[in-house]
Amino acid sequence: MEKPVTEARAEFADLVNRVAYSGERIALTRRGKVMAALVSAEDLELLESLREGRLHLAQTGPSGAEERPEPQPAPQPHPAPLRVAAQYRPPGGPQRPGFTP
């Protein structure tokens, strides 16, 4: 799904929940060009593994011969899972002390 940044800003909490709970990927666009994306924590972990070289999609020799197994790196401690960072608060809800609009 593609969503203009201006619309995404207004619907951010809903978009975060859709990504977190359904695994949907949302491309954020500006003037029709994809600028960024919202992806699930699972997808982010996969992308980071690919970038760090811990995961190879395919590995073949120059002649396309047999695949060689990659040595497995030592298990690394996983950071705490990402959590939903936004919460819907209806307008007119409780105000913070000392804050006047």
Backbone hydrogen bonds, N-H to C=O, Kabsch-Sander energy under -0.5 kcal/mol:
donor,donor_aa,acceptor,acceptor_aa,energy
3,K,27,A,-2.7
5,V,29,T,-2.8
8,A,4,P,-2.7
9,R,5,V,-2.3
10,A,6,T,-0.9
11,E,7,E,-1.3
12,F,9,R,-0.8
15,L,11,E,-2.5
16,V,12,F,-2.8
17,N,13,A,-2.0
18,R,14,D,-2.3
19,V,15,L,-2.4
20,A,16,V,-2.8
21,Y,17,N,-2.7
22,S,18,R,-2.0
23,G,19,V,-1.3
24,E,18,R,-1.0
26,I,38,L,-2.3
27,A,1,M,-3.1
28,L,26,I,-0.5
28,L,36,A,-2.9
29,T,3,K,-2.2
29,T,27,A,-0.5
30,R,33,K,-2.3
33,K,30,R,-1.6
35,M,28,L,-3.3
36,A,28,L,-1.4
38,L,26,I,-3.1
39,V,37,A,-0.6
44,L,40,S,-2.4
45,E,41,A,-2.3
46,L,42,E,-1.9
47,L,43,D,-2.6
48,E,44,L,-2.6
49,S,45,E,-2.1
50,L,46,L,-2.2
51,R,47,L,-2.5
52,E,48,E,-2.3
53,G,50,L,-1.0
54,R,49,S,-1.9
55,L,49,S,-1.1
64,G,61,G,-1.6
93,G,90,P,-1.1
99,F,96,R,-1.9
100,T,98,G,-0.6
